[in-house]
Structure formats: structure tokens, C-alpha cells
Amino acid sequence: TEEKLQLLARYTEYKLQLLARCTEDKLQLLAWYTEDKLQLLARCTEDKLQLLARRTEDKLQLLARCTEDALQLLVRCTEYKLQLLARYTEDKLQLLARCTEDKLQLLARYTEDNLQLLARYTEEKLQLLARYTEDKLQLLARCTEDKLQSLA
């Protein structure tokens, strides 16, 4: 009976050692598999974040170029209108110089009204463009933040 118990003890010890080796092998295999998956996930996430950053940067550059183009166009149009108004005013002043003083006073009021109207018009356009640009930048910032949060 003692021999059977010793044999059973040795058999049990062998089985436990075998089970321990198998468990250790499986745990190492699982650790390697998990590490590989985590590295792959990190690389994919990093690639997606870099792509998103490039796309966002491209969109911001495009928006900046469009805004700059719009401002330059507005400046050119305003400049042209001011030159046109200046030529028109100069022609009218030369004509009125040949006329009476009453007509000169009338033209001065007319020119002042036009300049004030043009100044108000230009200021309103610039304010509208500034609000439009700010709204677009805020919308782009929110979209970028939402995308980054969805990736996280």
C-alpha cells in the first residue's frame, strides 16, 4: 500500500509538473500574442493619428489660403472702388470749379455721403468675413476634436 501511495505521489507530482509547464507555455504564448496585438494596435493608431493630423493640417492650410484670397480680393475691390470714386470726384470737382459756389457745396455733401456709405459698406463686409472665418475655424476645431476623441 505504501508503494502504491509513493507511486501515486510520484505520478501526481509528474502530472503537476507537466501541468505547470503547459500552463507556463500557454501563458508565455498568450503574453507574446497579446504583446504583438498591442504593438500592431499602437502602430495602426499612430498611423491613423498621423493621417488625421496631415488631413487636418491640409484643411487648415486650404482654409487659410481661401481666407487670405478672399481678404485680398476684398482689399483689391475696395481699392478699385476708392480709385474710381477718387477719379469721379476729381472730375466732378473740376467741373464744379467752373460753376458757382452753391454747386461746389452740393458736390462736397454728395461726395462726403458716398465716402461714408463706402466706409460703412467696407466695414460691414470685413466684419461679416471675420465672423464667417471665425465660425469656419471653430467648426473645423470641433470636427477635429470629435475625430480625435472617436479615435481615442
Contacts in CASP RR format, 6 or more apart in sequence:
PFRMAT RR
TARGET T0000
AUTHOR 0000-0000-0000
METHOD contacts of the structure
MODEL  1
TEEKLQLLARYTEYKLQLLARCTEDKLQLLAWYTEDKLQLLARCTEDKLQ
LLARRTEDKLQLLARCTEDALQLLVRCTEYKLQLLARYTEDKLQLLARCT
EDKLQLLARYTEDNLQLLARYTEEKLQLLARYTEDKLQLLARCTEDKLQS
LA
45 151 0 8 1.000
48 151 0 8 1.000
49 148 0 8 1.000
49 151 0 8 1.000
52 144 0 8 1.000
52 147 0 8 1.000
52 148 0 8 1.000
52 151 0 8 1.000
56 140 0 8 1.000
56 144 0 8 1.000
59 140 0 8 1.000
60 140 0 8 1.000
63 136 0 8 1.000
63 137 0 8 1.000
63 140 0 8 1.000
67 129 0 8 1.000
67 133 0 8 1.000
67 136 0 8 1.000
70 129 0 8 1.000
71 129 0 8 1.000
74 122 0 8 1.000
74 125 0 8 1.000
74 126 0 8 1.000
74 129 0 8 1.000
78 122 0 8 1.000
81 118 0 8 1.000
82 118 0 8 1.000
85 114 0 8 1.000
85 115 0 8 1.000
85 118 0 8 1.000
89 111 0 8 1.000
92 107 0 8 1.000
92 111 0 8 1.000
93 104 0 8 1.000
93 107 0 8 1.000
96 103 0 8 1.000
96 104 0 8 1.000
96 107 0 8 1.000
97 104 0 8 1.000
END
